[in-house]
Amino acid sequence: MTWSDHSEKKKQYWSKDEAVINIQKYCAFQERCHREVRTKLLDHGIYGDLLEEIIADLISNNFLDEERFARTFARGKFRMKQWGRIKIKQELKSRDVSPYSIKEAMKEIDETEYYHVLQGLIDKKQRSAVYKNQFDKQKKLTDYALSKGYEYEVISQVLSQMK
């Protein structure tokens, strides 16, 4: 058996009934975006009108809801991974979530909590890193917060309050 034989998984094609049952379970397990569901169906040989019919059915039966997905995603990434708004928005855009749903998802992040989380991140980073001077410290802390997806203006505000 060659390496290429191992790398190719056997594609399992679903019948219409299998597709409906399996994709409902897939959506019930956790919130999904439309693109994830579409990709899953395509991977299992569901195309064209049947694919669109199944997706429409999932939406009408409340298994698939883009705004609900976006809100859940934003809440989870902010609370669990402490991502900033920029990173969350970029991730949602990369999943083809509509601008309206992204805007609604941002309402899930409380402004006061946002500042407190950023303060905590910066404070923790400040204690764990070594700095040559004050300028180096500002730059490293700013770069770190930017990499987590926080806005430059908010980072500057938090850093100036911490001095």
JOPE-V30601 format. One record per backbone hydrogen bond with DSSP energy under -0.5 kcal/mol. NH is the residue of the N-H (numbers start at 1). CO is the residue of the C=O. E is the energy in kcal/mol with one decimal. If there is no record, write none. Layout:
# JOPE-V30601
nh: <NH:NH>
co: <CO:CO>
e: <E:E>
This chain:
# JOPE-V30601
nh: <6:6:7:8:9:13:14:19:20:21:22:23:24:25:26:27:28:29:30:35:37:38:39:40:41:42:43:44:44:45:46:47:50:51:52:53:54:55:56:57:58:59:60:61:62:63:64:69:70:71:72:73:74:75:76:77:78:79:80:81:81:82:83:84:86:87:88:89:90:91:92:93:94:95:95:96:97:102:103:104:105:106:107:107:108:109:110:114:115:116:117:118:119:120:121:122:123:124:125:126:127:128:129:137:138:139:140:141:142:143:144:145:146:147:148:149:150:155:156:157:158:159:160:161:162:163>
co: <2:3:3:4:7:11:44:15:16:17:18:19:20:21:22:23:24:25:26:95:33:34:35:36:37:38:39:40:41:42:41:45:47:47:48:49:50:51:52:53:54:55:56:57:59:58:58:65:66:67:68:69:70:71:72:73:74:75:76:76:77:78:77:148:149:149:84:85:86:87:88:89:90:91:92:93:92:98:99:100:101:102:103:104:105:106:108:110:111:112:113:114:115:116:117:118:119:120:121:122:123:124:125:133:134:135:136:137:138:139:140:141:142:143:144:146:145:151:152:153:154:155:156:157:158:159>
e: <-1.1:-0.5:-1.6:-1.0:-0.7:-0.7:-2.4:-2.8:-2.4:-2.3:-3.2:-2.6:-1.8:-2.0:-2.2:-2.2:-2.2:-2.0:-0.9:-0.5:-1.7:-2.8:-2.7:-2.3:-2.5:-2.6:-2.6:-0.9:-0.8:-1.8:-2.5:-0.6:-0.8:-1.4:-2.2:-2.7:-2.5:-2.4:-2.5:-2.2:-2.5:-2.2:-2.6:-2.0:-1.6:-2.6:-1.4:-2.7:-2.7:-2.6:-2.5:-2.9:-2.6:-2.5:-2.6:-2.8:-2.1:-2.8:-3.0:-0.7:-0.8:-0.6:-2.0:-3.2:-1.9:-0.5:-2.0:-2.9:-2.4:-2.2:-2.5:-2.7:-2.4:-0.8:-0.7:-2.1:-2.1:-2.2:-2.5:-2.3:-2.2:-1.7:-0.6:-0.9:-1.8:-1.3:-0.8:-2.4:-1.9:-2.2:-2.8:-2.2:-2.7:-2.4:-2.5:-2.6:-2.8:-2.5:-2.4:-2.7:-1.6:-1.1:-1.2:-2.2:-2.5:-2.5:-2.7:-2.5:-2.5:-3.0:-2.2:-2.3:-2.6:-2.2:-1.1:-1.6:-2.0:-2.3:-2.8:-2.1:-2.4:-2.8:-2.4:-1.7:-1.5:-0.8>
